[in-house]
Amino acid sequence: MSGLVRLNPSYMLTRVDDFAARVVARATPIRFGVAQSQVDLEAVYRLRYRVVVERGWARPESFPNSLERDIYDEIAVQIVAWDGDDIVAANRLVLPTAGYQLPTEEVFGLKIETPSRVADVSRTCRASAYKDAKGRVFWGLLCQTWIELRNRGGTDICGIFTAAVIRMYRGLGFHVEILGGPRKHWGEERYPVLIRPTESVDSFRYG
């Protein structure tokens, strides 16, 4: 393949698009999409609450209604995985919005400057009782997030990762750029990161 073709932004975006579509299709019967109804949204916030408490990142009394949510949920796209009628995994996508910093920018006091449109991905969680030995749910959720990001004009993502999560993503073939030093957040040392999927598609380790 010619180097010029590989560096063509449109071509690389299409390659990630095609990869994401294949991964989501192969995850059947697991379904992926955006939570729209109030019932589904509350199920997402309740799942997040359970994960936060199980991991020891916060105490139950901090969530009197057993829902974990913040101001960014007012503008976020809540992406979920359904097994039948049950939401078994979720994350959220926060796009640049007037009057808001991205969550990663707010936590670390930085401004992410890139030529592309960056969105924030966070609150990735899976029901503890749901097993995902082959990674179908994780990869499917990640790829549906890419699809939703692209549908809204984005190409890159930022987030807040522990060192272990950075190692995991790199082990899966992602190029993870660390944007600054660690800070204690949700009970652990975490780093601000930037991921450009078009720079990683040739090295993805899936399946």
N, C-alpha and C positions, 0 to 999 in steps of 0.2 A: 504494500500500500504506500502510495506516495506521501511524503511528509507534508506536502501542501494540503492534500486532502484531509489528513489527520488533524491538521490545525484549523480547518475550516469550522468556525463556530456552529453554523447551521447543521453541518454534517454530524458533528459530535453531539449536539442536542438531540438530533434524530436517533442516533445510536442509543442514547440513554432512554429516550422515549420508547423505542422498540424493546429494549431490555426490560423496562418497567412493565410494559403491557404483557410480555411473556410471563414474567414472574407472577403477576396478579392472576393471570388466566390459569397457570399451573397450580395455584393454591386452592382451586375448587375442591370441595364445596365451601371452604371458607370464603366469605364475601367481604369486600372492602368498600368503604365509601365515607360519606360525610354524615355525621349525626345532625339531624334537622329537628326532630320532634323534641318537645320538652322531656318526654319520657326517656329518650335516648341520651339527651344531654345530662340529665340527672344520673343516669346509669354510668356515664363517663366520670362524672365528679365523684360518685360513690366508689367506683373502682379506684380512682386516684387516691381517695382517702384511705381505702384499705391497704393499698401498697405503701403509702407513706407511713402508716402506723406499723405495719408488719416489718418494714425496714428500720424502724426506730428513728426516722427522720423528724418526727413530730409526735406529740402526745395526743391521744384521742380528745381530751378536753379542749384542745385548740379548735376543734371542729364540732360545735354543739349540734349541728344538724347532720353530721356524718358525711358532709360534702366538702371536697377540696377544690377550691376555685379562687381566682383572684381577678383583678381589674382587667387583665388581658383576655380573659374568657369572653368579655363583652365584644371583642373584635376578632377573636380567633376562629379558625376553621378546625373543628374537632373531627379528626380522622379516626375511624374505628374498624375493627375486625369483628364480624359476626360469625358465630358458629350456630346455625339455626337461628333462633330468636335471641340468643345470648351474645352480649358484647364481651369479648374475651381479651381484647387488647385495644389500646388507643394511644394517640399522641395528639399534639396540637400544633398548628401552623399559624404563626403571627406574621402578617405581612406589614410592610411599612405603611403607617397610618398617621395622618396629620394629628399632632397633639400627643403622640406617643413615641417614646423610644422603643426599640426592640428590647425584649426582656434581658438578653445577654448584655446589651449596652447599659441598661439601667443597673444591673447587678455589679458590673465591673467598672462603671464610670468611664466608658470608652465610646468612641464613634467608629463604626465599621465603614471604612471608605473603600468601595470597589467600583469598577466601571459597570458591573452588573447589578441586578436587583436582588438583594439578599433578604431572605425571610428567616424567621427564628423557629426552630423546631425544638419542642420541649415536652415534658410530662409524658414521656414514653413509658407505658406500663402494660403489664400483662397479668391477668388473674393468676394467682399463685397455684391454684388447683389445676390450671390448664397447662398441659405439657406441650412443648414445641420442639421436640428432639431434632427434627429435620430443619428447623428454622423457617418453615413456610409462613408462619404468622409474622415473625420479625421481618423477613424480607418483603413479604406482601405489604405489610404496613408501611415500610420504608418506601416501597415503589409506588404505593397509592399516594403517599405524601408527595413524591416527585410529580405524579400526574396532576395533583391539585395545585402544586406550586406552578407548574408550567401553564395550567389553565388560567392562572392569575398573573402571568407575565414574569415569574421569577425564574432564576436559574441556579442560584447558590443558596446554601443554608448556613446559619450560625447556630451555636448552641452552647450549653454549659455541661462539660464532660468531666468525670473523674479520670484519673490516670488509667484505671482499669478499663473504662469504656473507650478511651482513646486507643489503648492497645487492641481491644476487640475490633474496633472499626478498621484499624490498620491491618489487622490480621485478615479481615474480609476484603482487603484490597483498596480501601479508601485512603486517599491522601488527606490527612488531617493537619491543618495549619493551626498551631497554637498562637493565639493573639496576645497573650499576656500571662502574668504569673497567677498562681492559684489563690483562691479565696474560699473561706469557709461558707458553704451554702448548702442548705438542706442537710446539715449535720456532717458534711464531708468536704475535704479539699477538692475544689473543682476548678477547671480552666475554661476560659473563653476560647472557642474554636471556630474555624471556618472550613467548610467542605464545598469543593466545586466538583460535582459529580462528573462533569465532562472531562475532567483531568484524571478520573479514576476508572472510567468504564472499561478500559483495556485490562485492568488488573482485578476486577471484581471476582471474588471467589464464591460462587453460588452453585449449589447443587452437588 
